[in-house]
């Protein structure tokens, strides 16, 4: 009985402990990816461009005392002479084709050092396996002749993780897309403070060892691996429900497009909790599909952005 009680207390202690991973002096780079799909043959997502642009602006103000840079890869669409949205095509230097997205990410993965931070945000369509749907090079054709998504446009979960695993810098991956929980490797867990362990002995060894944790990939996703992510159906200035709460957590005021509040502390875990409490859509429902529950990657570290 005493051993069981001791083991239980130890497990609670381990589960409640959390190491803070702070980026204090290094460089911070943000790559913002957003696709509206205007002019394409799939559902248009008007809020995604606002998501990408205002996250870029918010991070710029948030890190104004740091070595910070941001770059946007966005597919906006253009209005033709008749006022109809058409696809801008590969002539746009910021069009987020798969080749261009991978090129930008590979550059930063190989350039940034262990003291740096790479923030990647994505707002757009996601398939049921989590794959991100990127821009075609021309004509706006995302669907094949068979009516399925052209696989050459997809950035799969494993493909992106293989690239990010090469990074010496910490990576903060923010995803506002359907089924984005596929990028959270802790399965069904909404939040995990420590890595999964087989049983009490593993927790004991972890807690009392001298092991330290280096930079890794921190993931914050809009929803689970088996559910969609939404945005308001109407409005003059909209954001995805997840990104709207995220921006608010960062201190950003969407109506004035400014950083209205400087919070003394912001971390990945803190942002997750803020989004849970403030997003304008239920996090669960027994009788409706109109909900979404954000997820966060597990692990022993909490990525500190501001302190």
VOGU-3710 file (C-alpha; in Angstrom, 3 decimals, decimal comma):
1> xxxxxxxxxx> 0,000/0,000/0,000  2,816/2,420/0,911  4,613/1,640/-2,344  1,426/2,211/-4,322  0,828/5,514/-2,549  4,425/6,623/-3,146  4,196/5,657/-6,804  0,935/7,552/-7,191  2,370/10,671/-5,572  5,466/10,420/-7,754
11> xxxxxxxxxx> 3,400/10,108/-10,912  1,331/13,159/-9,974  4,538/15,103/-9,292  6,015/14,096/-12,649  2,833/14,859/-14,535  2,582/18,291/-12,942  6,205/19,187/-13,592  7,156/21,030/-16,727  10,456/22,347/-17,991  10,403/25,753/-19,640
21> xxxxxxxxxx> 12,212/26,118/-22,955  12,833/29,813/-23,543  14,245/31,553/-26,606  16,066/34,423/-24,890  18,752/35,728/-27,213  18,479/33,998/-30,562  16,875/34,970/-33,814  13,143/34,442/-34,440  11,791/33,795/-37,942  8,122/33,492/-38,906
31> xxxxxxxxxx> 6,914/31,878/-42,125  3,198/32,565/-42,574  1,271/30,450/-45,090  -2,322/31,229/-46,035  -4,532/30,169/-48,928  -7,969/31,590/-49,722  -8,455/29,272/-52,751  -10,160/32,120/-54,622  -10,131/31,259/-58,308  -9,644/27,566/-57,499
41> xxxxxxxxxx> -12,039/24,644/-57,850  -12,480/24,010/-54,109  -14,277/25,799/-51,284  -13,074/29,364/-50,718  -11,729/30,246/-47,246  -11,830/34,066/-46,989  -10,480/34,286/-43,412  -7,166/32,573/-44,081  -5,421/35,612/-45,549  -6,383/37,696/-42,523
51> xxxxxxxxxx> -5,006/34,889/-40,348  -1,624/34,803/-42,063  -1,198/38,568/-42,435  -2,225/39,490/-38,899  -0,154/36,756/-37,278  2,792/38,240/-39,170  1,931/41,728/-37,906  1,314/40,516/-34,356  4,630/38,670/-34,166  6,415/41,712/-35,624
61> xxxxxxxxxx> 5,141/43,908/-32,797  5,451/41,211/-30,144  9,131/40,634/-30,948  10,018/44,254/-31,745  12,965/44,146/-29,334  14,327/40,934/-30,818  16,129/39,897/-33,988  12,934/39,013/-35,865  11,880/38,593/-39,487  8,698/37,403/-41,135
71> xxxxxxxxxx> 7,792/36,296/-44,635  4,375/35,590/-46,101  3,445/32,949/-48,653  -0,186/33,653/-49,503  -2,670/32,821/-52,243  -5,187/35,668/-52,320  -6,756/35,507/-55,759  -7,244/38,617/-57,902  -10,336/40,394/-59,214  -10,683/40,533/-62,992
81> xxxxxxxxxx> -12,313/43,358/-64,957  -15,758/41,885/-64,325  -15,188/41,764/-60,580  -14,804/37,978/-60,529  -12,133/36,299/-58,434  -9,560/34,499/-60,564  -6,397/32,596/-59,738  -3,210/34,673/-59,735  -0,968/31,913/-61,081  2,699/31,172/-60,611
91> xxxxxxxxxx> 3,737/34,720/-61,555  2,963/35,756/-57,978  6,268/35,638/-56,028  4,471/34,800/-52,778  2,271/31,983/-54,130  2,564/29,072/-51,644  3,229/26,227/-54,042  4,643/23,079/-52,491  8,036/23,703/-54,080  8,159/27,266/-52,760
101> xxxxxxxxxx> 6,974/26,354/-49,251  9,509/23,543/-48,945  12,226/25,795/-50,337  11,595/28,483/-47,731  11,384/25,987/-44,881  14,513/24,114/-45,992  16,399/27,412/-46,072  15,527/28,262/-42,483  15,937/24,709/-41,196  19,511/24,673/-42,473
111> xxxxxxxxxx> 20,285/28,294/-41,523  18,963/28,786/-37,986  20,993/27,781/-34,946  20,084/26,045/-31,682  19,431/29,374/-29,957  16,908/30,438/-32,631  13,187/29,847/-33,149  11,294/29,094/-36,365  7,546/29,821/-36,230  5,456/28,325/-39,036
121> xxxxxxxxxx> 1,764/29,200/-39,328  -0,637/27,636/-41,824  -4,240/28,595/-42,562  -5,917/26,626/-45,315  -7,523/23,339/-46,231  -6,436/20,082/-44,614  -7,310/16,562/-45,719  -8,482/13,755/-43,437  -4,904/12,495/-43,018  -3,799/16,007/-42,028
131> xxxxxxxxxx> -2,082/16,829/-45,343  -1,895/20,547/-46,121  -3,375/21,589/-49,484  -0,944/23,969/-51,193  -1,264/26,085/-54,318  -1,102/24,783/-57,888  1,373/26,491/-60,184  -1,260/27,725/-62,625  -4,966/27,716/-63,554  -6,103/27,076/-59,987
141> xxxxxxxxxx> -6,834/23,388/-60,558  -6,609/21,556/-57,237  -8,895/18,675/-58,167  -7,784/16,030/-60,650  -9,931/14,760/-63,501  -11,106/12,010/-61,149  -12,440/14,617/-58,717  -9,833/13,988/-56,028  -7,210/16,402/-54,753  -4,041/16,442/-56,842
151> xxxxxxxxxx> -1,540/14,642/-54,602  1,363/16,707/-55,962  -0,083/19,701/-54,077  -0,169/17,971/-50,689  2,341/18,455/-47,897  1,904/15,350/-45,763  2,440/15,116/-42,019  5,420/12,761/-42,227  7,016/14,753/-45,045  6,912/17,976/-43,046
161> xxxxxxxxxx> 8,144/16,302/-39,861  11,078/14,716/-41,719  12,155/18,181/-42,794  11,634/19,850/-39,412  13,497/17,055/-37,615  16,684/18,375/-39,233  16,315/21,779/-37,562  18,833/22,808/-34,918  16,432/25,563/-33,868  13,190/25,019/-31,998
171> xxxxxxxxxx> 10,122/24,994/-34,261  6,647/26,260/-33,331  4,109/24,879/-35,815  0,682/26,587/-35,711  -2,028/24,970/-37,830  -5,530/26,274/-38,525  -6,842/23,586/-40,849  -9,213/20,649/-40,784  -7,840/17,460/-39,192  -4,714/19,339/-38,073
181> xxxxxxxxxx> -4,573/17,181/-34,941  -2,796/14,626/-37,128  0,320/16,730/-36,508  -0,010/16,222/-32,745  1,817/12,998/-32,068  0,260/12,229/-28,688  -2,789/10,564/-30,183  -6,051/11,540/-28,542  -4,559/13,607/-25,729  -5,503/17,278/-25,858
191> xxxxxxxxxx> -2,535/18,333/-23,769  0,396/16,402/-22,420  2,986/17,829/-20,058  5,432/14,916/-20,137  6,289/12,242/-22,650  4,343/9,005/-22,461  5,958/6,407/-20,171  5,106/2,770/-19,846  4,502/2,738/-16,066  5,674/4,210/-12,752
201> xxxxxxxxxx> 9,264/2,928/-13,112  9,740/4,853/-16,340  8,320/7,983/-14,730  10,714/7,491/-11,800  13,742/7,152/-14,068  12,717/10,207/-16,057  12,126/12,401/-13,022  15,339/11,542/-11,207  17,654/11,332/-14,204  20,050/14,043/-15,368
211> xxxxxxxxxx> 18,587/14,024/-18,876  18,014/17,387/-20,524  15,814/18,247/-23,455  16,900/20,273/-26,442  14,945/22,150/-29,090  12,193/20,265/-30,851  8,935/20,750/-32,724  6,088/22,288/-30,726  2,667/21,935/-32,376  -0,517/23,887/-31,702
221> xxxxxxxxxx> -3,422/22,725/-33,868  -6,922/24,107/-34,319  -8,653/20,787/-33,980  -8,283/17,043/-33,565  -7,178/14,428/-36,080  -10,785/13,527/-36,891  -12,609/16,855/-36,955  -12,903/19,976/-39,068  -11,806/23,535/-38,352  -14,083/26,467/-39,066
231> xxxxxxxxxx> -14,404/30,166/-39,717  -17,467/32,484/-39,621  -19,691/32,233/-42,678  -20,177/35,997/-42,883  -18,516/39,204/-41,766  -16,469/42,054/-43,176  -13,280/41,007/-41,398  -13,080/37,394/-40,272  -10,561/34,948/-38,871  -10,628/31,236/-38,253
241> xxxxxxxxxx> -12,124/30,611/-34,801  -8,822/29,170/-33,609  -6,635/31,938/-35,021  -8,933/34,676/-33,703  -8,454/33,357/-30,155  -4,724/32,861/-30,763  -4,306/36,471/-31,894  -6,242/37,673/-28,861  -3,971/35,588/-26,658  -0,942/37,276/-28,211
251> xxxxxxxxxx> -2,471/40,636/-27,262  -3,530/41,519/-30,811  -6,629/43,615/-31,515  -8,081/42,489/-34,842  -10,368/45,495/-35,390  -7,579/48,021/-34,913  -4,894/45,697/-36,306  -2,491/46,527/-33,497  -0,871/44,962/-30,460  -3,171/46,394/-27,800
261> xxxxxxxxxx> -1,887/44,422/-24,810  1,631/43,362/-23,863  1,330/40,268/-21,721  4,135/39,581/-19,225  4,250/35,881/-20,090  3,278/33,881/-23,181  4,107/30,232/-23,827  2,773/27,450/-26,023  0,919/25,830/-23,107  -0,449/29,196/-21,974
271> xxxxxxxxxx> -1,730/29,969/-25,481  -3,403/26,570/-25,629  -5,262/27,263/-22,395  -6,234/30,741/-23,564  -7,646/29,459/-26,850  -9,652/26,791/-25,023  -11,262/29,459/-22,870  -11,792/32,185/-25,455  -12,503/30,752/-28,910  -15,985/31,615/-30,204
281> xxxxxxxxxx> -17,035/28,062/-30,948  -17,724/25,219/-28,500  -14,833/22,862/-27,745  -17,176/19,870/-27,521  -20,758/18,863/-28,232  -22,791/15,697/-27,766  -25,458/16,608/-30,293  -23,786/18,723/-32,971  -20,748/18,760/-35,229  -20,434/22,519/-34,685
291> xxxxxxxxxx> -17,441/22,501/-32,389  -13,681/22,209/-32,522  -11,169/21,315/-29,849  -7,602/22,624/-30,202  -4,726/20,260/-29,484  -1,131/20,728/-28,400  1,842/18,425/-28,761  3,033/16,611/-25,694  6,513/16,446/-24,267  8,289/17,744/-21,187
301> xxxxxxx> 8,840/21,283/-22,469  6,730/24,426/-22,616  7,955/26,832/-25,295  8,244/30,300/-23,751  7,744/33,145/-26,235  7,540/36,099/-23,831  8,696/36,411/-20,235
//
